[in-house]
Amino acid sequence: MFLLSRVRFARYCQLFRVNSIKLRKMSTHFSSIRDPVTGEQTWVLEEDYNRDIARAAYADMLHDLDRNKAYYAAISSAIATMKGKGRRAIVLDIGTGTGLLSMMASAAGADEIYACECFTPMYTTALKVTQANEKLLQSKIKIIPKRSNELQIGVDLPHRANILVTETFDTELIGEHCISTYNHAGLELMEPDYLAVPSTATVFVQLVSSPVLAEFHGLNHPKYFESTYNCPGLPTAHDLQLSNLRPGTDFQFVTPEPQPLFHFDFTKQIPTSRIAVIKSSTTDYTNAFLFWKLKMDANTEISCFPSFLEKDNYVWREHWIQWEMFIPLNLRKNELSITQTDLDYHLGTEESKCNCGLHRALSRGRIYGLNQLDVPFYLNLDTESSEKNVLFLGDDSPLPIYLKEKYNQVSVLGTGRDPFDFKSDPLPPNAEEDPNLLIISEPYYSNSLSCLQNLQFFTKVKKYQSKNYFPKSAMIKCLTVKFHHLHKIRSRVGETCGFDLTPFDELIGGCIDSVDPIVEYQPLWEYDFDICTTNDLFTIDINTVKVRKEIRIQNEGVNGLIFYCKWDFGSGRKKTNFLPKESTFQKGTMQSLIFLNRKSQLVNVLFDFDNGLHIDTNDA
């Protein structure tokens, strides 16, 4: 219930290139972290799961008032139903987290409540939260520091329960071992005729045609990479906020309505493997949208449908969003099979994996970015002799292949293996002193988290005497914004449904302060925000040592700052991933940002190549 979903965690790991090695079950672990400026790797010993807690963005779930009210109503209904039958209401809450659902059960009059939480910091927090709310509780809550499949009747619970309450769902519904959790509880911990909250769930699918989303999966460089569109790609789901895609522009519906794909009854044993078939009158689809609904009880449901399907009933969430599957050309038929396993879904009857190699080497965001690559722009940066030696600085780019068509000698210096297998020419021994060496970069480095980390290009080009390098400089710009919803992932909860969650706020706040830099990274094209001001901060080039600027936040309601680069290639040629006409950013890219919690602040922005972007916030 607490940590990032498997899907969301896989997404961030792929984008961030961050690894983690656990040393012991409790207390400490080493994290492998890349310096965003130098690209060098270092190992850091961290204690008490602080990084796991800080990364969880769990507050968004507790800010989801629609979810909280739906659970409260359904739990109250289940307790009333059981008591209406003349029976004691005995609740089992699996993965209790803050203890919120158990407190709802207690306030609703449950006779006995047993909650389990195996994550030690959250177990401790649940004890504090329930103690802080004891005046609202009608019955004692027993919180057990174990996994549900470790619970034993007669040891941890005196007898079986008859109301099962849990929230072990992720974006794909089943990715947090939901099926095994329910199946074990139903067999080992519950009475035969138990009630479940939620009671059922249904996964829906809708086929669409989307050249935009297809570009996250295949490369539009047919001369070299046509095979990527026939490749099944990554087996992991591509989760994203579908609500920020525009029907009729970013995609077209192929099937007119969402179709039920898989149904889950949480009071019965759930199949761990099954196949569903989707029928379509046409094969002109490229992707499948997937999302789910929970039936909490006879009168209440929770929907993860995107806004273009829910319209007036849409509720924004980040902890549960939607996902899509790219359909390879060879599977686009009038009948499409999707298989559900115990943890995920895959196309066809057997799980297939990437056979072209690029999907294993490149993130989906990078693939999309390469499809927007303006190859002629880079080929025309230098209009002089094609006899020059060319040095390409950067990673994961097909540009050297195109440069080789124009120049006789092209060398590549990157930070890792080239997924395009370009045969780099040897760099001439006097390259560093060659005044005619042509140096070109997008720039892009695989260890970068956002465009600001690609500023490391200037530290690498500085060693060459040639002045014939591109880009020449970069302007760091800042937007002061009002996020519509995204700020909730870092906002204090305070109270929800009448329950005080201050101990949880203290836990999250302390963990974030202890391990997280104030600057974080998000794919902001997926999130709505209003721009208040645009600020030019400073120009970065090979001569930059340290720069500093102050931003005074005066607009009421500003809750975030977004930082991005505008690259200058000389002669008026500039590039940026900010799209001013749409007031958003290019799809597939990540941006640097900070969240602000105070109404008026003075923000000090500093940059140097040793520490990257550094932010200090103080009361104005």
Buried (B, 14 or more C-beta within 10 A) or exposed (E): BBBBBBBBBBBBBBBBBBEBEEEEEEEEBBBEBBBBBBBEEEEEEBEBBBBBBBBBBBBBBBBBEBBBBBBBBBBBBBBEBBBEEEEEBBBBBBBBBBBBBBBBBBBBEBBBBBBBBBBBBBBBBBBBBBEBBEEBBEBEBBBBBBBBBEBEEEEBBEEBBBBBBBBBBBBBBBBBBBBBBBBBBBEEBBBEEBBBBBBBBBBBBBBBBBEBBBBBBBBBBEEEBEBBBEBBBBBBBBBBBBBBBEEEEBBBBBBEEBBEBBEBEBBEEBEEEEEBEBEBEEBEBBBBBBBBBBBBBEEBBBBBBBBBBBEEEBBBBBBBBBBBBBBBEEBBEEEBBBBBBBBBBBBBEEEBEBEBBBBEBBBBBBBBBBBEBEBEEBBEBBEEEEEBBBBBBBBBBBBBBBBBEBBEBBBBBBBEEBBBEBEBBEBBEEBEEBEEBBBBBBBBBBBBBBBBBBBBBBBBBEEBEBEBBBBBBBBBBBBBBBBEBBBBBBBBBEEBBEBBBBBBBEBBBBBBEBBBEBBBBBBBBBBBBBEBBEBEBBBBBBEBEEBEBEBEBEEEEBBBBBBBBBBBBEEEBEBBBBEEEEEBBBBBBBBBBBBBEEBEBEBBBBBBBEEBBBBEBEEE
